């Protein structure tokens, strides 16, 4: 709903930029007034992201410390197991008995069995494995994570009400960042974290289309007016800004000065005063005006 509200306001935002072209302060002031009028808060979209980060941090903690969070073993017992590694192999009976006498309220033998029977695998892949350390079949994990991130970006670029209105640079820049980050993190974190990432991306795609069906943006956004406002702003931004003229400026020995004058000339729309100098020698008379 917050994204729909933003796109719904976009025609007015484009026209504010057109009316006050070049005047950043006026644009910011008018845009702020519009946000207050429409009760739009750009930070509202960060709430779901914050919740997802909290869940991800919790998941990472569980995967890295399964004895703490899955078996709920006391920390001092876990530390004792880490010190006495040979207990896991059933050797050194004396050390085993020493542990049992130290932790009288815990059945050490049963605890060891529960650790050995702890299932950390999914579809044949151990969720505690780190692809960069294990290699082998586990390298498929970051690849799947990257593909899921790419699928999500494709869906968002096509159907997310706000993302669909972004520039191509933003769309594909975000896609490259998401896929690259998924590949990189999937290579260095346990497979369980990557599995969560894949499931999250796939669920987000499903959620996107369900939300678009339940709250159809086309019922709220005037896309014809939006397109018209885009063209109005683009026409203004394109005045005198063609590639040919930029190349002409670059060949001119006074290109730097002309670009500065051009920038000042178009700084505020419909407030133009032009002085034409027949010869460069007269420029000094007008330079301070």
C-alpha positions as CSV (number, residue, x, y, z in Angstrom):
1,X,0.0,0.0,0.0
2,X,2.9,2.3,0.8
3,X,4.4,1.6,-2.6
4,X,1.1,2.2,-4.4
5,X,0.8,5.5,-2.6
6,X,4.2,6.6,-3.8
7,X,3.5,5.7,-7.4
8,X,0.1,7.4,-7.2
9,X,1.8,10.6,-6.1
10,X,4.5,10.3,-8.8
11,X,2.7,12.4,-11.5
12,X,2.4,15.3,-9.0
13,X,6.0,14.9,-8.0
14,X,7.1,15.0,-11.7
15,X,5.1,18.2,-12.2
16,X,6.6,19.7,-9.0
17,X,10.0,19.0,-10.6
18,X,8.8,20.6,-13.8
19,X,7.4,23.8,-12.2
20,X,10.5,24.3,-10.1
21,X,13.0,22.9,-12.5
22,X,16.5,23.4,-11.1
23,X,15.4,24.8,-7.7
24,X,16.2,21.9,-5.4
25,X,15.0,23.6,-2.3
26,X,11.6,24.4,-3.7
27,X,11.2,20.9,-5.0
28,X,12.1,19.4,-1.6
29,X,9.7,21.7,0.1
30,X,6.8,21.0,-2.2
31,X,7.5,17.3,-2.1
32,X,7.5,17.3,1.7
33,X,4.1,19.1,1.7
34,X,2.7,16.5,-0.7
35,X,4.0,13.6,1.5
36,X,2.3,15.1,4.6
37,X,-0.9,15.7,2.6
38,X,-1.0,12.1,1.4
39,X,0.3,10.7,4.8
40,X,3.1,9.0,3.1
41,X,6.1,7.8,5.1
42,X,9.1,6.4,3.0
43,X,10.4,4.6,6.1
44,X,7.3,2.4,6.4
45,X,8.7,0.1,3.7
46,X,11.7,-0.7,5.9
47,X,9.7,-2.4,8.6
48,X,9.3,-5.7,6.8
49,X,13.0,-5.6,6.0
50,X,13.9,-5.0,9.7
51,X,11.8,-8.0,10.7
52,X,13.5,-10.2,8.0
53,X,16.9,-9.2,9.3
54,X,16.0,-10.1,12.9
55,X,14.7,-13.5,11.7
56,X,17.9,-14.1,9.7
57,X,20.1,-13.3,12.6
58,X,18.2,-15.8,14.7
59,X,18.5,-18.4,12.1
60,X,22.2,-17.9,11.7
61,X,22.6,-18.3,15.5
62,X,20.7,-21.6,15.5
63,X,22.7,-23.0,12.6
64,X,26.0,-22.0,14.1
65,X,25.1,-23.2,17.6
66,X,22.7,-26.1,17.3
67,X,23.7,-27.6,20.7
68,X,22.5,-24.4,22.4
69,X,19.3,-23.8,20.6
70,X,18.1,-27.2,19.4
71,X,19.2,-29.5,22.2
72,X,19.3,-26.7,24.9
73,X,22.5,-28.0,26.5
74,X,24.1,-26.0,29.2
75,X,27.0,-23.8,28.0
76,X,29.5,-25.3,30.5
77,X,28.7,-28.8,29.2
78,X,29.2,-27.7,25.6
79,X,32.5,-26.1,26.5
80,X,33.5,-29.4,28.2
81,X,32.6,-31.4,25.1
82,X,34.8,-29.0,23.0
83,X,37.7,-29.6,25.4
84,X,37.3,-33.4,25.5
85,X,37.0,-34.0,21.7
86,X,37.8,-37.7,22.1
87,X,34.5,-38.3,24.1
88,X,32.7,-38.1,20.7
89,X,34.5,-41.2,19.5
90,X,33.7,-43.2,22.6
91,X,37.3,-43.4,23.8
92,X,39.0,-42.4,27.0
93,X,36.6,-44.0,29.5
94,X,38.2,-42.1,32.3
95,X,37.4,-38.7,30.8
96,X,33.8,-39.9,30.1
97,X,33.4,-40.8,33.8
98,X,34.9,-37.5,34.8
99,X,32.3,-35.6,32.8
100,X,29.5,-37.7,34.2
101,X,30.7,-37.0,37.8
102,X,31.0,-33.2,37.0
103,X,27.5,-33.0,35.5
104,X,25.5,-35.3,37.8
105,X,22.2,-33.9,36.6
106,X,22.9,-34.8,32.9
107,X,23.0,-38.2,31.3
108,X,26.2,-37.9,29.3
109,X,25.7,-41.1,27.3
110,X,22.1,-40.0,26.3
111,X,23.3,-36.5,25.5
112,X,26.1,-37.9,23.2
113,X,23.5,-40.1,21.5
114,X,21.2,-37.0,20.9
115,X,24.1,-35.1,19.4
116,X,25.0,-38.0,17.1
117,X,21.3,-38.3,16.1
118,X,20.9,-34.6,15.5
119,X,19.8,-34.3,11.8
120,X,21.3,-31.3,10.1
121,X,20.7,-32.4,6.5
122,X,18.2,-31.4,3.8
123,X,18.0,-33.2,0.5
124,X,21.3,-34.9,1.2
125,X,23.1,-31.6,2.0
126,X,24.3,-30.9,5.5
127,X,23.0,-27.5,6.5
128,X,26.0,-26.8,8.7
129,X,28.4,-27.2,5.7
130,X,30.1,-24.2,4.3
131,X,30.6,-24.5,0.5
132,X,34.0,-22.7,0.5
133,X,35.3,-25.3,3.0
134,X,33.5,-28.5,1.9
135,X,33.3,-28.1,-1.9
136,X,31.9,-31.0,-3.9
137,X,28.1,-31.1,-4.3
138,X,27.8,-28.3,-1.8
139,X,28.9,-25.7,-4.4
140,X,25.4,-26.0,-5.9
141,X,24.1,-24.1,-2.8
142,X,25.4,-20.6,-3.7
143,X,24.4,-21.2,-7.4
144,X,20.8,-21.9,-6.4
145,X,20.8,-18.9,-4.0
146,X,21.9,-16.7,-6.9
147,X,19.3,-18.0,-9.3
148,X,16.5,-17.4,-6.7
149,X,17.7,-13.8,-6.2
150,X,17.7,-13.3,-10.0
151,X,14.1,-14.7,-10.3
152,X,13.0,-12.4,-7.5
153,X,14.5,-9.3,-9.2
154,X,12.9,-10.3,-12.6
155,X,9.5,-10.6,-10.9
156,X,9.9,-7.3,-9.0
157,X,11.1,-5.4,-12.1
158,X,8.0,-6.6,-13.9
159,X,5.3,-6.6,-11.3
160,X,6.4,-4.6,-8.2
161,X,4.4,-1.4,-8.4
162,X,7.3,0.8,-7.3
163,X,10.2,-1.2,-8.7
164,X,8.6,-1.3,-12.1
165,X,8.8,2.6,-12.3
166,X,12.5,2.7,-11.5
167,X,15.1,3.5,-14.2
168,X,16.8,0.6,-16.0
169,X,20.0,1.5,-14.2
170,X,18.3,1.1,-10.8
171,X,16.6,-2.1,-11.9
172,X,19.6,-3.9,-13.3
173,X,22.0,-2.4,-10.8
174,X,19.9,-3.9,-8.0
175,X,19.7,-7.2,-9.9
176,X,23.5,-7.4,-10.2
177,X,23.9,-6.5,-6.5
178,X,21.4,-9.1,-5.3
179,X,22.7,-11.9,-7.4
180,X,26.3,-11.1,-6.6
181,X,25.6,-10.8,-2.9
182,X,23.7,-14.1,-2.9
183,X,26.6,-15.9,-4.7
184,X,29.2,-14.4,-2.4
185,X,27.4,-15.1,0.9
186,X,26.2,-18.5,-0.3
187,X,29.8,-19.5,-0.7
188,X,31.0,-18.4,2.7
189,X,28.0,-19.1,5.0
190,X,26.5,-22.5,6.1
191,X,24.1,-24.1,3.6
192,X,21.3,-23.6,6.1
193,X,21.5,-19.8,5.7
194,X,21.5,-20.1,1.9
195,X,18.5,-22.4,2.1
196,X,16.6,-19.8,4.1
197,X,17.6,-17.2,1.5
198,X,16.3,-19.3,-1.3
199,X,13.0,-20.0,0.5
200,X,12.7,-16.4,1.3
201,X,13.2,-15.3,-2.3
202,X,10.7,-17.8,-3.7
203,X,8.1,-16.9,-1.0
204,X,8.6,-13.2,-1.8
205,X,7.7,-13.9,-5.5
206,X,4.6,-15.7,-4.5
207,X,3.7,-13.0,-2.0
208,X,4.2,-10.3,-4.7
209,X,1.7,-11.8,-7.1
210,X,-0.8,-12.5,-4.3
211,X,-0.6,-8.9,-3.1
212,X,-1.0,-7.6,-6.7
213,X,-4.1,-9.8,-7.0
214,X,-5.6,-8.7,-3.6
215,X,-4.6,-5.0,-3.9
216,X,-4.4,-4.3,-7.7
217,X,-2.2,-1.2,-8.2
218,X,-4.1,-0.4,-11.5
219,X,-7.2,0.4,-9.3
220,X,-5.3,3.2,-7.6
221,X,-2.7,4.6,-10.1
222,X,-3.5,6.6,-13.1
223,X,-0.8,5.3,-15.4
224,X,-1.8,7.5,-18.4
225,X,-1.3,10.6,-16.2
226,X,1.9,9.1,-14.9
227,X,3.3,8.6,-18.4
228,X,2.2,12.2,-19.4
229,X,4.0,13.7,-16.4
230,X,7.2,11.7,-17.3
231,X,7.2,13.1,-20.8
232,X,6.7,16.6,-19.5
233,X,9.7,16.3,-17.2
234,X,11.8,14.5,-19.8
235,X,11.1,17.2,-22.4
236,X,12.3,19.9,-20.0
237,X,15.4,17.9,-18.9
238,X,16.3,17.3,-22.6
239,X,16.3,21.0,-23.6
240,X,19.7,21.7,-25.2
241,X,21.1,18.6,-23.6
242,X,21.7,16.5,-26.7
243,X,24.8,14.4,-27.3
244,X,25.7,16.4,-30.3
245,X,25.8,19.7,-28.3
246,X,27.8,18.1,-25.5
247,X,30.3,16.9,-28.2
248,X,30.3,20.5,-29.6
249,X,31.1,21.8,-26.1
250,X,34.0,19.4,-25.8
251,X,35.6,20.5,-29.0
252,X,35.3,24.2,-28.1
253,X,38.2,25.7,-26.2
254,X,35.7,27.6,-24.1
255,X,33.7,24.4,-23.4
256,X,34.2,24.7,-19.6
257,X,32.9,28.2,-19.5
258,X,30.0,27.5,-21.8
259,X,28.9,24.5,-19.7
260,X,28.9,26.7,-16.6
261,X,26.8,29.3,-18.4
262,X,24.5,26.6,-19.7
263,X,24.0,25.2,-16.2
264,X,23.2,28.7,-14.9
265,X,20.9,29.4,-17.8
266,X,18.7,26.3,-17.1
267,X,19.0,26.4,-13.3
268,X,15.4,27.7,-12.8
269,X,12.8,27.2,-15.5
270,X,11.1,30.2,-17.1
271,X,13.4,32.7,-15.3
272,X,15.9,33.3,-18.1
273,X,17.8,36.4,-19.1
274,X,20.1,36.1,-22.1
275,X,23.0,38.3,-23.1
276,X,24.6,37.5,-26.5
277,X,28.2,38.5,-27.0
278,X,29.3,39.1,-30.6
279,X,32.9,38.6,-29.7
280,X,34.7,36.9,-26.8
281,X,36.3,40.2,-25.9
282,X,33.0,41.6,-24.8
283,X,32.4,38.7,-22.4
284,X,34.1,40.5,-19.5
285,X,31.4,43.2,-19.5
286,X,28.7,40.6,-18.9
287,X,30.6,38.1,-16.8
288,X,29.5,39.5,-13.5
289,X,25.8,39.9,-14.3
